[in-house]
Amino acid sequence: MEIEKELAARLAAVERVVAFTGAGVSRESGLATFRDAEGLWKRFRPEELATPEAFAAHPRRVWRWYASRFAQVEAAEPNPAHRAIARSQALFPSWVVVTQNVDGLHARAGSRDPLELHGTVTRARCSHCGARSPMAAAVAASPDEPPVCACGGRLRPDVVWFGEMLPEDVLARAVVAVERCDLLISVGTSARVFPAAGLIEQAHRGGALVVEVNPEETGFSHLADLRLQAPAGEALPPFLERLEELRGEGRG
Ligand code: OAD
């Protein structure tokens, strides 16, 4: 892969990386994104499915929708982009995966401790006491309506809904990783949901290189030092291989 000389020299010196991902990184695993033509928010209304108010008013509808998304996630496999990220993570002194995705595919591809900013559909959480449990068991026990916790509360998916705060500790760790990184690779996100999307600008302001992998232009494309306008499964593995080579050459 050809990279212009000055940028290559900067990439060769990279030590601390953040891979910041969105739904596009899982597109080639067969999972829908949110805002593309076939995206979930083009087919469903988020206010009817992804808010605490929707769950209070229509718990069965919301539970069934997440049970079906969980089934899709379970049937999906990590793709070459997830696997390339996991492989590279092992080679750099610091490599933090920060994802907006709730599908658990980074962990299944072997990424260590991905920071899941929007939670995960692979877990259920009691809406009263907060106790967490595997989604598989919750759905098996009660596919059509939210199971009831030992405390009497209703179980819900352990995801962040519109109008809710991101998990504070996870966001704080992501912010620290972004502040310290010298390269942020943004993969498959339209970067329209804040505060997550703000991490790209924060990395750029802090002097980090920004690489964007997305077939489409986004609101942050203008900040990118390098844009790979192609599907992640095609563009990311060769880029990460080149990054590793440059790093090796830089040290050799
Ligand atoms: P979006 O659906 O907003 O954006 C997906 C992005 O992936 C778009 O920019 C596409 O161009 C790009 N894309 C599509 N196919 C791709 C591929 N094969 N390779 C690389 N990129 C591809 O999804 P997100 O940015 O993840 O929040 O959305 C952010 C948040 O909005 C989600 O976490 C979710 C949603 O509401 C919550 O549920 C809280």
Residues whose N, C-alpha, C, O or C-beta is under 5 A from the ligand:
A	BS01	OAD	G22 A23 G24 V25 R27 E28 T33 F34 R35 D36 G39 Q100 N101 H118 V160 G188 T189 S190 A191 V193 V213 N214 P215 E216 A230 P231 A232
